[in-house]
Amino acid sequence: TTMTLMIDDLSATSSRSNPLTYVANVDASTDYTHTFVVDNLTSNKMYTYTVMCGDLKSMQGSFKTAPSPDTAAAIKFVWAADLAGQGYGRNPDFTVTHVDGTAMKGGYIVFETMEKLNPDFALFQGKAN
């Protein structure tokens, strides 16, 4: 099965018709996974990406590259660990009030909370069993 990663920048000058494209073959022996090494991206820039595997296509995602080493820039990040600890992470009856006053209920509310903070990146810490 062919897996394809397509990355496009979100700049005003982007034609969006010539994304960076990476292709790999995956199968049961790779658990249908692959790590793509992506080079030559511009610092401090937003990109979109889509992953396709066979006939399946992911939702469009986005990411922002880090500032260059010689550029001072504020970076916002969020951190989460043990997402389902003691059942609170996925309890459908658990409600949390966000700092903006909205109530979030059930599921993995940590993700909605993190998204509302508009971070530059997220760090997830967990343990391997």
N, C-alpha and C positions, 0 to 999 in steps of 0.2 A: 504494500500500500504506500502511496506517496503522501508525504506530509509536506506542506508548503507554509512558510512564514512570510507574510508580506508586511513591510513597514513603510509608512509614508509620513512626511513631515507636515506640520500644520501651519507653515509660514505662508504669508500672503503671496509669495512668489512660487509656491509649489504648484506644479501642474497637476498633481495627483494622478497623473497618467503613467508615471514611471516609478513605482515604488521599488524599494530594495526587496529582492526576492531570494529566499533561501529554500532549498529543496533537500529532503532526505527520504530514504526508504525506511519504513518501519514495519514491524510484523510482531507476531506473538513472542518471538525471542527477545524483542526489545520492549515488550509490554506496551507496544504502540506508543512509545515515548521517544523523544530525541531532545538533546540540548543543542540549540543553535548558538554559535558564537557570532555576535554582531559587532562589526568594527566600523570605524570612520563616521560615527554620528557626531553632530555638532553639539557642543556644550550648551547647557541651559536652554534646551529647546524641547518643545512638545512634539511627540510623535504618536501616530495611531498604528495599531497592528491588528492583523487578522490571521488566524491559523486555520488551515484546511487540512483535513485528513480523509482521503478518499472522497466520498460524496458529502461529508460533514463539514460545516463551516461554523467557526466560533462567532460569538458576538464581537463587535469591534471594541478593542481595548485601547487604552492610551497610557503613556508614560512620559516623564520629563527627564532628560539627561541632567546629570550633575553639572554645577558650574565648573568652569576651568579652574585648575589649581591656583592660578594667580588672580582670581576674581573673588572679592569678599562678597558673600551673599548670605542672607538669612535663609535657613532651611527649616521647614516645619515637618516633623515626623510623628507618627503614632506608633504605639507598641502594644502588642497583646500577647498573652501566653495562656496556655491551658484553656482553650476556647470553650470547652464544655465542662469545666471543672465543677464538680458537685451537682451537675445537672442545670445550673443557672444559665449557662450559655445557650441552651436549646430548649428551655422550658417554655411551652406555649402560653403559660399563664403569668410569666414574669414580666413586669412592666417597669421601665426606667424612664425618668423624666430627664431629657437632655438639657444642657445648660441654656439652650435657646427657648425652653419651655414646652417643646413638643414631647408628647408621650410616645414611647416606642414599646411595642409589646410582642413577645414571642420570638421564636426562631433564634438565630444568631444575631441579636441586636447589636453586638459589638461592631459589626460591619457597617450598619447604618450610622452608628455613633461616630465611627472613624471617618466615614465619607463626609459627614456634616462638617468636620474640622478642616476639610480640604488640604490634606497633607501633601508634601512633596514626595514622601515615600512612607511605606509601612513596613514594620519589622514584626514578624511572627516567630515566637519562640515556643518550642514544644519539646516533647521527649519522644524518643523512639522506643517502641516496645520490644 
